[in-house]
Amino acid sequence: MSVSSRPLQTNEAWLKIAAAANKLKIVRSLTAGNKKRTSEAVAILKEAQKSTKRGKYQIFLHDVLLKCGPGGVLVCAVALGQNNVASMNKPNRAALLLRLEKHEGQVPLRDATLQLLATVHNIPKSICTMQSVTNNADCKEEVLARSIYDILPRRQTYQREPTKTPELPSKHAEKKMQTRHNP
C-alpha cells in the first residue's frame, strides 16, 4: 500500500484541519475543488445515505456540526473530504472528534470568517435546521445518541425488572385507618 492511499491517522487529520482552517481564514474563499467538496458535504449532511462510506461521512459531519458548528464542517470538508474520513477507522474518527472538541481554541473553527464562508456555502447552522429533520424537539437527543453509538463499542443491554406497584389498602384496612384518625 502506498503512503498516499493508507488511512489517515488522528494526528495527520488534525494537521490537515489546522492548515486548512488557517489558510481559509487568510484567503477567505474556496477553490473550485473545495467548493465541490463543500457542496458534497452539505448534500450528504441533508440526505439519507445508502452506502456505508457516505454513512460514515454523514455521521462524522453530524458530530462535527454538533460539536464545532458550521465552520467545523466547512474546514473538515475542505481538509479531509469523504474519502479520507470514510477510510479512517472508528477509533481514529472518534479521537479526531474528541480532539476537535477539546482543542477548538487552537484551531478556531467558530471564527467569524469561517462561519461566513459556511453560511455562503449553505452549511446548516445546526442539525435541527436541516430540512430532513422533522421533529426539532427530539433532534439533538437523537443526534447525541447516534454520535455516542458511533464512538462507543457495543454493549449488552439489560432490561430493568418491572417495579412493583404498591397495593391499595383493603376495605377493612381503610376502616381501621379511619377509626384511628376519627376518635
Summary of the structure (lengths in Angstrom):
residues: 183
radius of gyration: 24.7
end to end distance: 92.1
largest distance: 93.5
contacts: 479
relative contact order: 0.14
helix: 67%
strand: 0%
